[in-house]
């Protein structure tokens, strides 16, 4: 789903091929205005957290940026950058500033580093770690989440007013728990500290555990609403419409080490969603 604000922004500025061009006094059509959204940007920077660093996709408790959905060069993934720029172009004109463990409060700093490359497109996936805290009470307040994301967008706009932004929704952490709890190995890795607010006491189904997971789930939905609203206010921003959140990660799409982070196949699915969103004629 796409908010009316985004549709309005794109609809007013994009010019369809069949639209009649206004005439000038000399009988010649006036130049068509440049569409706000370019479906073929020539450079890509990425910001975010462990999903964008390829954490646990290649080896246990390790980053693997080569398979990142956003900028990785792996032919098993065909990242967003590879799909837009080609493999050689992605190697030369894409940059990954995501950091494992990053929260939304870290995004303004990552964005400041990303803008130094003057990318035409910035890919954003952040927010899971704001919900994945030691306790429910430690989750990032929604107001702080909004302020930090807005600051990151302001940082981008002050430096690069015409840069485009792709914003991915936060994955459905409750579904990841539901899938991963079938793996004995995954649950052992979870005990090392992966998303304790959702994954702690993975087999507990009592009222307290159920309420805890539901509280985390609701907070993720609130974060996703913030991402959607802030992006909708910027005509050069496209949100995925909830596609990542709604994607039903199965066993093939989850890391075989932690059954929570995307596997190589899961990274490829995220790249597909991003590319589909970026290259669509309309959001």
N, C-alpha and C positions, 0 to 999 in steps of 0.2 A: 504494500500500500504506500501511496505517496501523498504527502500533505498538500493541501490546496496551494499553499504558499510556493512550494517548489514548482508545481505544475504551472502556476501563474507566471512565475519568473521565466521558466523555460519557454512557455507558450507565447509570451509576448515578444521574446527576443529571437527565437529561432524562425527562420524563413523557409517555408516549404518550397519544393521544386515547382509545384503547380500554382503557387500564389502569383496573382497578377502584380506586376511591378508598376509602381506609380510613375506617371509620365512627367517629364519636365516641360518647360515652356517651349523647348526646341524639338519636342517629339521623341526624345530619347529616354529610355528607362533610367531612372536614377539608380545609383549603386545600392545593392542590398546591404542592410546592416550586418555586421559581423555577428554570427550567433554567439551567445554568451558561452555555450559549452562546446568545446572542441573534442570530438570523439577519437582523435588520434594525436594526443600529446606526444611530444618528442623526448621527454625526460621524466623520470619518476623518482620521488623520494618517499621513504616509508618511515613511519613513527609508530610506536606502540610497545607491546610487551612480549612475553615469551612465545606467543603464537607466531608473531612475525619474525622472531629469531630462529624459528624451527626447533624449539626446545623439545627434546626427547623424541624427535622424529627419526634420528639416525643412530643414537646411542643413549644410554640411560643417563639422565641428569646432565645433559650436555646440549649446548646450542648447536644448530646445524643450519646456518644462514643460506647454504647452498640450495636448500629445499624450501626456503621461505616462499609463501604464496605471493608475496609482494614483489620481491626483487631477485629471488634465487635463480641460478643458472641451470638447475637440473632439468634434463629432458624428461624426467618422470613427472615433473610438476608443471612445466610451462607456466612460469609465474606471470603475474600481471605485466611486469616489465618486459618479459620475453614475448608475450602475446602482442604487446603494443609496439615494441621497438625491434624485435628480432633478437636472436641470441647475442650477436656481436654488439648491437646497439644497447642492449641491457647491460652488458659488461662495461660499456663506456659511459652510459648516461642514466644509471640508476644507483641509488645510495640508500642504505638501510641504517637508520639511527634508532631502531627499536632496542630495548634493553629488557632482558628477562627480569621479572619482578616489578617492572615499572607500573605506577598507578597514574591516574589522571593528573595528579599534581606534578608529575614529571614531564607531562606532555609539552608545556610551554618551552622548557629547556631543550627538549628534542626538536621542537619546531624551529627554535632559533638556530640550531645546528643545521637543520635541513635547508633552511632558506639560503644559506651561504652558497648552495649549489645552483640557486635560481631554477628549481625544477618547475616544469609546466604542470605537473600533477603531484599532489601529496596524498599518499594512501595512509589512512588512519584506522588502527584497530586497537582500542584501549578500553579498559573498564572492568575486565574480569578480576583483576587483582584488587580493585576497590571493594568488591564483594567477597573475594577470597581472603578473609582475614582470620586471625586466631579465634576471634569470637564475633558473634553477630553485632554486638555493641561497638566493635572496632571498625565496622564497615564505614566507608566514606559517606558523610551526609550528602544528600542529594543536592543541596544548595552549594556545597563546596565543589562537588563534581561539576555542576553547571559553571561555576565561576572559573574553575581551572580549564575547562574545555573552551569557554569563551575567551579566556586569556590566550590560549594556544592559537585560536583562530585570529585574534587581534594581532598576535605576533606575526603571523603569516601575512595578514592583510597590510600591516604597516610596511613590510619589506617588499611584498609581491602582490599588489592589488589584483592582478589578473591571473594568478595561479589558481588552478582548479584543485578541488579536494574531493576525494572519495572517502566516505565514512562507513565503516562496517559496524553492524550492530554487535552487541555483546552476546556470545553464545549462550545457549540454554544450559546453565550449569547443572540444573536439576536433572535434565535428561542425561548429561554426561555421567552423573552419579549413578543413575539408573542403569546405564549401559556398563559402566566400569565395575560395579559391585559384583558382577558375575565372574570376575577374574581374581583368583587368590593372589597372584603376583601383583596385580595392580593395587589391591588393597594394602599389601605390604609396603609398596612404594608410597602410597598415600600417607602412611604413618610417618614418613620422613618430613611431612609438613606441607604437602600439596593441598591447597584450598581447604584448610581445616573447618571453616564455617559450614561448608557444604559436605565435605567428604569425611569429616571426623566421625568415628563410631559408625562406619559405613553400613553395618548390618542392623543397627538399631532402628526399630520401627515403632517405638513407643511415642506417646503424645508429644513429649518434649523434643525428641529428635525430628519428628514430623513438622512441628511448629518451627523449629530452627531452619530446616531446609526450605520451608515455605516462605519464611521471612527473607532469606537470601534470594529466593526466586523473585519475590515481589520487588526487592531492591534492584535487581538486574533489570526488571521491566521498567522501573522508574529511570534508571540510567539510560535505557534505550530511548525513552521518551525525550530525555534531555538531548541526546545526540540528534534525534530527529528534528526537534524544534530549533536548535541552534543552527543546524545545517540548513534547514528550510528558510532561515532568515538571510542566507547568503546565496545569491543567484549563481555563484560559481562553485557551489557545493552540491554533491549528490550523495544521499544516504541510500543504503541498500534496501530500504523499505522493510527491514526485518528479516531479510533472506538468510543471513548467517544465524541469527537467533532461531529461526524456524527450521534450519537444516537438520535433518535427522541423522546425526553422525552414528554410523553402525560400527561394528567391530573392525571392519576393514579401514575405516577412516580414523581410528584412534591408535595412539602409540601402543605398541606391544609391551612397552616397559611400564607406562603409568596408566594406560587406559583412560586418559583424561585429555592430554594435549593431542592435536591432530597428528596422524601418521603422515607419511609421504603422500599417500592417497588422499588423506584429509586435506593436506595443503593444496593439492591439485584442485579439489572441489572448491576451496576458498578462492583460488585463483580464477576459476570459472565464474563464480558469482561476481567477483570484482570486475572482471573483464566484461561480462554481460551488462553490468550497471554502467560502466564507463563508456561503452560503445553504443549504448542504446540511443536511438534518435531522440527519444524523450525519456525523462526520468520515470 
